[in-house]
């Protein structure tokens, strides 16, 4: 069904403005921003065939390309030009030469923020429309997670450049004074409990059990042996962090056909070697084996910890401030929100005060239905309700054209991943079809308007 | 009818962020931004009474306040809180201490641009809504000319902060690749010709006449005597610049009850001392006397030239690039567009390249009806068709809620000036009533939605 991206994608670099919102001499520095294009199914500018643009987020495009399928899966149907743009300061699109130069210098990293990033995309898309003689081609922007936020914000800020946006799993309300900051762990817990009450109970009890064992003489050695760690644990926090991440990622990416939460809970409920009488920690370790497979050792903190990049860490400490807390009603040890402490840590590390109010100031978020039901159009907010981020997204239609497309069983960014005719469940196929039909509707209405309005208007208006 | 602004306005200063779009240490500098508030007719936050915000433009608020009347004239009717915000780098809202420091330094002046300015307004309005416990109060932003552009852009970029915008005489399409750059002088010419064909003919012939006299021995002395200049003319360009400005300003601000174009043309057609057989230059000088009154001398270039401020000059040389040309069909000597030369002059003077494409990239403008008929809402674009800038504005309804309110006889920003029950013509009263009724409709719909949507929605959405 879908083509391999690597077959027909060509890589380009755009000479991008470093600072769109300043006109001092420094702002005129440029950097090379990577974008990839596939014109394999492109119907051409003369027919105003559409352009699908994937908006890169907090990762190299090399990381995203193997997963993202929505564009290539639908290129033939829409005769669409496909464009993938990389986010500034990620992958090969890093100003000032290297990531270290760009991010370890307080002046240089200031240019890394979402407003600059979507302004980059505005420039690139205009450039591509000119290059491909496609000035009348409708542009649909597509992104997932933070990239989904960017897609929805792009449609709102640059309606003259993008006709519509597919914002997959975009937690645009994930800011501390809009959405309760304990919602993420509540949903993770709910996901596990719905699969198995005993699994949920076992996990809930395991944290105290870990602490108890750790407090014994040789406790860390006992835990290291029990979990076959690749290196001896330095403290019980390493183990707890590993398990916390495993459960959260399991819930967030609880995808068909494997459904990690099912695998984890089966491991827990079956116990070691199928012995359901195993003790709590053996059951937990059983879930690690179930998920990761049989390995000589597990839990290698230096590797598992490295997921968060320097660039994204900076973004969350400057504008994307949405710290998460673990409330009292979860299967995790409670960890109340300490926003002040979080902001102080950021300040100590980066030397500047974060601006937690900036995102709601620039993009909104409060009373979003009240605001947007009467403003804007053509945004799909897609979510899978098992995704713990879904509750910071848009789950109700805002208007006839700003709509929510949710699935009960879906997970994070599932809809924009490559389609798989063999393993995709019906509800996922249906979700994607709904999205495609909505986008098709936008494009058809646009073509109608293009004839009715553009050709009958005076040139000036 | 209208209250004197000075009676009940209080002055405040907001500690404004210097750079909203960067997070480097320099961007955290702040400056004191002036705003004025009148709460005389304010109905209070509990009743969600509206807030009218005048968005300052390329001048000190001290310059605008005596003229602007739309807010104070309608405060009582709407029980509105009135806010006047001053544009960064103008009046008393200048970063880095003084205008010289701010604008003569290439790094410092880079922060002066429209995107930063409307972000300032976003912060100030949010701050005021909190301060006045008026989170549910609808905000209407109002501005004229460049300030009208800012008002319409503010509604488009910050719909979560402003419910609607009254954009008076906002030439949002006044950019070189959107609107033909010779339109301004065409409309000035049309305005004069419609008042008097002979007046138009006289002006049209006068430029060659000035050149001819100037080329004679003692020509400049003859011209200086003829026009009773306060200082001897250094070249004929001084005289031509003066007359050009007088005709253009006459057309742009062709306001009741005086109607400068009528006065100028009466002066020309009547001739000196009512002698309609006067020679061409005497007729032209007669119009100067008619307009300016009897004075001991006229045409004092150092004063007349000083209208353009340093700050606005910088803005037109960085992002607000819309140079004007004089085409072949006007009453002025043709002066074709030399964009390249204009940009080079800017570069020579300011050391950086202007970004003429930035405004259309950030705000749009091309195919605006095609784009906005299906996006956005609640903008009034008001124009007087005698205003030469009107043809770079929006003169047709874009949608049911993005509307044009034009008057055939109106001039630049006339509708937002103070109402005058004695001298305002009916068409002006009608225009203002139309605008007031539209705004009233927005606010009533908002109150309805506030009850229907906000109170029935889950908190999160």
Interface residues (C-beta under 8 A of the other chain):
Chain A: X17 X19 X20 X21 X22 X23 X24 X25 X26 X27 X28 X106 X107 X108 X109 X110 X111 X112 X113 X115 X116 X119 X122 X123 X126 X156 X157 X158 X159 X160 X161 X173 X178 X179 X318 X319 X351 X352 X353 X355 X357 X358 X360 X361 X362 X363 X364 X365 X366 X367 X368 X369 X370 X371 X372 X373 X374 X375 X376 X377 X378 X391 X392 X394 X395 X396 X398 X445 X449 X450 X453 X454 X457 X458 X460 X461
Chain B: X19 X20 X21 X22 X23 X24 X25 X26 X27 X28 X106 X107 X108 X109 X110 X111 X112 X113 X115 X116 X119 X122 X123 X126 X156 X157 X158 X159 X160 X161 X173 X178 X179 X318 X319 X351 X352 X353 X355 X357 X358 X361 X362 X363 X364 X365 X366 X367 X368 X369 X370 X371 X372 X373 X374 X375 X376 X377 X378 X391 X394 X395 X396 X398 X401 X445 X449 X450 X453 X454 X457 X458 X460 X461
